[in-house]
Amino acid sequence: MKQYKLAEIVINSVLIFGFVFVFSITQSFELLFASYFIVGGIQLLSMIFHLVKGWFSAYSIRFMYYIFLLFIGVLCIYDIGFVFLLYASPFMAVFYVFICYKEWKILKYRDLVHLK
């Protein structure tokens, strides 16, 4: 699982910074729009994978993130959630990488504790 976490951090970071870099050069809003779906889709699949496996899903930062996404999903019924997602998605993507980093540090610490 530690390798999965590290791969998740690297892939998400490369995608986020890569899209920001390419957008700053090309100023292509089509690419920016596609990046929302690519990064968001990968993160959504990862969150579903975590939920199915039960990894860090109960009473953690990830659990609060799930509740937040559920709240936004309810807002999407009334169309205000889509407007919110338009502006909040980049911050949510970076926050998700932060969550993954914190979980990776926990896994790394657990390995060190077992060595003592």
VENDA-V457595 format. One record per backbone hydrogen bond with DSSP energy under -1.0 kcal/mol. CO is the residue of the C=O (numbers start at 0). NH is the residue of the N-H. E is the energy in kcal/mol with one decimal. If there is no record, write none. Layout:
# VENDA-V457595
CO & NH & E
CO & NH & E
This chain:
# VENDA-V457595
0 & 4 & -2.5
1 & 5 & -2.2
2 & 6 & -2.6
3 & 7 & -2.5
4 & 8 & -2.4
5 & 9 & -2.5
6 & 10 & -2.9
7 & 11 & -2.2
8 & 12 & -2.4
9 & 13 & -2.8
10 & 14 & -2.4
11 & 15 & -2.6
12 & 16 & -2.6
13 & 17 & -2.4
14 & 18 & -2.6
15 & 19 & -2.1
16 & 20 & -2.5
17 & 21 & -2.7
18 & 22 & -2.5
19 & 23 & -2.2
20 & 24 & -1.2
21 & 25 & -3.0
22 & 26 & -2.6
27 & 31 & -1.7
28 & 32 & -2.4
29 & 33 & -2.3
30 & 34 & -2.3
31 & 35 & -1.3
32 & 36 & -1.1
33 & 37 & -2.4
34 & 38 & -2.4
35 & 39 & -1.8
36 & 40 & -2.1
37 & 41 & -2.1
38 & 42 & -2.3
39 & 43 & -2.4
40 & 44 & -2.4
41 & 45 & -2.1
42 & 46 & -2.3
43 & 47 & -2.3
44 & 48 & -2.4
45 & 49 & -2.5
46 & 50 & -2.4
47 & 51 & -2.6
48 & 52 & -2.3
49 & 53 & -1.7
49 & 54 & -1.5
59 & 63 & -1.8
60 & 64 & -2.0
61 & 65 & -2.3
62 & 66 & -2.0
63 & 67 & -2.3
64 & 68 & -2.4
65 & 69 & -2.3
66 & 70 & -2.3
67 & 71 & -2.2
68 & 72 & -2.4
69 & 73 & -2.0
70 & 74 & -2.0
71 & 75 & -1.9
74 & 80 & -1.5
75 & 78 & -1.2
79 & 83 & -2.1
80 & 84 & -2.7
81 & 85 & -1.6
82 & 86 & -1.2
83 & 87 & -2.6
84 & 88 & -2.0
87 & 91 & -2.6
88 & 92 & -2.5
89 & 93 & -1.8
90 & 94 & -2.3
91 & 95 & -2.2
92 & 96 & -1.7
93 & 97 & -1.9
94 & 98 & -2.3
95 & 99 & -2.3
96 & 100 & -2.3
97 & 101 & -2.4
98 & 102 & -2.3
99 & 103 & -2.3
100 & 104 & -2.3
101 & 105 & -1.8
102 & 106 & -2.3
103 & 107 & -2.4
104 & 108 & -2.4
105 & 109 & -2.3
106 & 110 & -1.7
107 & 111 & -1.5
108 & 112 & -2.2
109 & 113 & -1.8
